[in-house]
Amino acid sequence: MVSRPDGKPLGFNTQLVHSSTCSSRVGEVKPVVPPIYSSVTYVSEDPADLKSILLGEKEGYVYSRNGNPTVSELRKAIADIEAATDAVVFASGMAAIHASLIALGVSPGTKIVASKDLYGVTVSLLNEVIRPLGVEVIYTDLTDLENAERVITSQKPLVVFCETVSNPLLRIVDIRAIADIAHAVRSFLVVDNTFCTPLMARPLEMGADISLNSTTKYISGHGDVVGGCAAGAWDVCGRMQSVAIYSGGVMGPFEAWLTLRGMRTLGLRFAKQCENAQAISRLLKDHPAVSAVNYPGLESHPQHDLASDMFHGTYGAMLSFSLKDDTVEAAYRFMRALKICLPATSLGDVFTLVLHPATSSHLTMNEDSRRAAGITPGLVRISAGIEDTDDILTDIANALDAI
Ligand SMILES: *Cc1c(COP(=O)(O)O)cnc(C)c1O
């Protein structure tokens, strides 16, 4: 990694670009961009090397599931931007979440305290895969610190799991406070930081034990590659890497290369996405067809001050809003009238994506629990893209008028 001549820390954009250059010679040359090593297996110059590499006594590669030079470049780059000693990458964000829990020792008889506002598939993983192992999973409101302290202190779970900013209501968990509460009872804190990226928040610096991302979203950023990453201390990463190797959810070399390619522009993309999200939230706030807007960048957001403190003036590029006509039909009329914003799942892409949570991400919940969770029929989620602000605002204003 490069360094500044005056010894001061590098800016984030410099880090993004320079942490993802090729770190070693390739034959006679030293390329700037790491090549894609598609080879599954690697020749041992001496037969004894294979054993030493497998035992970790010698650096090198044996078999692509255990390690791959392109994938190693991405691991190094992620560790750099997370300010972590090490990072592991996976076939998907879900594989990263699964590996983080198993690596921390989640097993029969252990407990997890999880935020009640979690990505739908994370809830499915906890309920359908982790709970049947004999693990107790307790969902609670971690945005309410008094409640969080009471539950964590009495349950003393092995793991506390939360998202920095929740989907789709943009509720913020005070990571520093939760880390203190968790560590007081020797619990590990795992934070899914997908909505923020290391640009807006670095959970490890706030006390989390593992910070993870679905790299499918902002980090790769172009909607063309699925992946996940998790960063933390050396020993925890070693265990996560073992889980990945033994259960097989490793990232492939082409995916790692695409992710490296995407992440170099994360800073530029995210700045524009946040600017668009701010502008969209202001338009929505003043529109007669809208009853509420959830965006931490608005002063009316109940956690605006916490967001300002945690994110240093950046508020992210996700938002959601409720229509006054609180019906599925009205939400669909809005979505059908859009001409530029794409009605599609996922988030963090260069495209502005619009989603109707009640009939997609939260479809499997019954009507009552959906309402209790704040997922009303007229709620719409937007992931702001990098399009020209005026084009997006015109598209959204036009679609609101069509309701
Ligand atoms: C998308 C997402 C995941 C899952 O990631 P995949 O790459 O789709 O497996 C987990 N958490 C959050 C917050 C997400 O948005």
The ligand as a MOL file (V3000), in Angstrom:
LIG
                    3D

  0  0  0     0  0            999 V3000
M  V30 BEGIN CTAB
M  V30 COUNTS 15 15 0 0 0
M  V30 BEGIN ATOM
M  V30 1 C -28.3250 -8.1640 0.3620 0
M  V30 2 C -28.1050 -8.1610 1.8100 0
M  V30 3 C -27.6400 -9.3030 2.4700 0
M  V30 4 C -27.3820 -10.6120 1.7480 0
M  V30 5 O -26.3800 -10.5030 0.8110 0
M  V30 6 P -26.2800 -11.4640 -0.4850 0
M  V30 7 O -25.0400 -10.9800 -1.1450 0
M  V30 8 O -27.5290 -11.2510 -1.2770 0
M  V30 9 O -26.1780 -12.8480 0.0200 0
M  V30 10 C -27.4130 -9.2220 3.8240 0
M  V30 11 N -27.6530 -8.0860 4.5200 0
M  V30 12 C -28.1130 -6.9800 3.9110 0
M  V30 13 C -28.3360 -5.7550 4.7380 0
M  V30 14 C -28.3580 -6.9620 2.5460 0
M  V30 15 O -28.8240 -5.8580 1.9610 0
M  V30 END ATOM
M  V30 BEGIN BOND
M  V30 1 1 1 2
M  V30 2 1 2 3
M  V30 3 2 2 14
M  V30 4 1 3 4
M  V30 5 2 3 10
M  V30 6 1 4 5
M  V30 7 1 5 6
M  V30 8 2 6 7
M  V30 9 1 6 8
M  V30 10 1 6 9
M  V30 11 1 10 11
M  V30 12 2 11 12
M  V30 13 1 12 13
M  V30 14 1 12 14
M  V30 15 1 14 15
M  V30 END BOND
M  V30 END CTAB
M  END
